[in-house]
Amino acid sequence: MAPRLPRPHRFDVWVAVGGLLGGLLLWGIGLGVRPADEPVVLFDGRWPLLAPLVVMAGCELLRREAPRTGVLVGTAALIADTLTQGSLVTVIMYTDVMYAAVLYGPPASARRIPWITGLLTVAGTVVPFALWRTPEALLIGVAVGIVSFAPASTGLIVRNHREAADAALLRAEQTALLAETDRVQAVTAERSRMARELHDLVANHLSAIAIHSTAALSLDDAATTRQALGVIRENSVAGLAEMRRLIGILRDEGGGDTGPAAAPTLDGLDALVDGARANGLDVTLDAAPGENLPAPVELAAYRIVQESLTNALKHASKGPVHVRLARHAGALRVRVTSPYGAGDTPRAPGSGAGLVGMRERAALLHGTFEAGAVADPDAAGDTIWAVCATLPLAEGGLA
């Protein structure tokens, strides 16, 4: 099957038709570029100049689809036109073909054609003047420059501007894409942060409510029920207060009761442990974090301890819960241990989001986090649940 020829662009067809009709009009009125008795004219008469005109019009059809072929054939047609009386339209169409060869041709041709036409212009200026030693000989170089070098240079300038515009458009699109990617990542990170904060603020209170409500329903004792309802009310009020503060942060309202609350610090660990004891945990606190801790480290350590106590309240069996914080080797180490195994204490369902949040908090500070069942070093044969986090005090890793 023969290869399919490229279809000319509609504009190129109109250029070719317009050039052919204009050339025929000049041919009809007998207007040529040179007189018939000029020595360079080898094909006398009006008819010979029609052939270069028709060929050059055909080259206009190739100006966009096959520009190199068009300029090569057009050059041959222009040489043939110089051997006749010549047609002004043929010369004009050749300048357009030369311009299109640089503008639409391959990059290599676009770089070479202006150099070649420039050298031909110089040669057309120097050689005739050296041979004839008359000022009129310089006009040959001027004519060569106008017909070849000028349109080639114009095509190169326009091509460079187009390529610069395309590069700027591409950079703008890439910048917009990067901005959208950053926006999506920022939204995702903010959603993750909000999820962690919401879980850490409310999960502890809701877990206590679930556990004590289960105890109140399972025990038929008025005093125990009343005590459980008191704990439920206390945790409900505290949970609502935390929710109001979180909503205030999300709404970014300044002042009032819904204004953003200060981030918790390790100074609040005693109150946190007291609350856990009120909920029924046997907690001991051993905290020696040192001074001048970065605020993100304090917040992460506080939330890890808070979530660990919540998990102990929901899942641990009866027994002591130990919370230890110590500063060592440029990092704050947090360790919370609790009894592991089935117990007879009421439990609340868990989703695993707490462990994910603690791990994310440690990762954001380039720290480490581990949680799982381990052997109890103080009681052979017993198993405890240990949460261990190492939070570097300097950004980028352990000091």
C-alpha positions, 0 to 999 in steps of 0.5 A: 500500500502506497504511503499516504501523502500529507494533506496541505493546510487550508491556509497553505492552499489559499496562499498557493492559489492566490500566488498562482492567480497573481502570477497569471495576472502579471503574466497576462498584462506582460509584466516581468522582472527583466526585459527580454533583451537582458543577457541573463535571459536564456528562455525568451518569451512569456510562456517559459516563466509559467513553469517556475510559477506553477512549481513555486505555487506547488511548493506553497502547498508544502510550506507546512507539511514538508518545508525542507522539500518545499524550499529545495524544489522552490530554490530550483524553481527560482533558479529556473525563473532567473533564466527567463524574464522572471515573475515578481510573484515567483520571487515573493512566493519563494521568500514565503517558502524560505520563511516557512522552511525555518519556521516549520522545519526541523530544529536542525534545518532552522539553525542551518538555513540562516547560516547558509543564506547568510554565506550566500549573501556574502558570496553574492556581494563579494564575488561579483564586485571582485569580478566586475569592480563596479558598485552595481555589482553589490546589488546582486548580494543585496538581492540575494539577501532580500530573497533568502537571508531576510526571510530565513532570519525572520522565520528564525526570530519568529520561531524563537519567540514561539518556542520561548512562549511555549516554554513559558506556557509549559512552565506555567502549567507545571507550576500550576500542577505543582501548586495543585499537588502542594494544595492536595498534600496540604489538605491531606496533611491537615486532615490527618492532623485534625483526625489525630487531634480529634481522636486524642481529645475525645477518645479518652473521655468517650472510652471512660464513658463507655467503660463506666456505663457498661459497669453501671449496667452490669452491676445491680448496686446503687452506690456503684451505679451512682459513682459510675454516673458521676464519672460519666458526667465528668467525662462528658462535660470534659469531652464537650469542652474539648470539642468546643475548643477544637471547633473553635480552632477549625473556625479560627474564631478569635476570643471568646470561649471558643478561642483556640486553647494552648497546646498541652505540655508535659506540665499537664501530665499530673492532671492527666494521670489523676484523671486516669486514676479517677477512671480506675487505672493504677498509674505511676508516673516517673517523669524527668524530661528536663527543661527547654523541650521543643513545643512539638516534642512536648505535644507529641509526648503528651498525646502519646501518654494520653493515648497509651492511658486510654488504650490501657483503660480500654484493653488492659487487665487489672494491674499497675500502669507505669509511665516513664519519661526520660531525656537521653542522648539528645532525645526524649524517651517515652515508655508506657507499660500496662498488663497484657491479657484478658481481664474481667474489667469492662472494655470499649471497642477500639479501631486501631486509630490510636496506634496509627496516630502515635506512630504518625506523631513520632514520624513527624519528628523523625523519631521512632515508635514501637508498641506490642506485647513484651516479657515483663522484666520484673515478673518472669513469665508475665507479659506486658503491653509496652508503648515506646517512643523516641522523640529527637530534640533536634530536627532531622534525627537523634542528636 
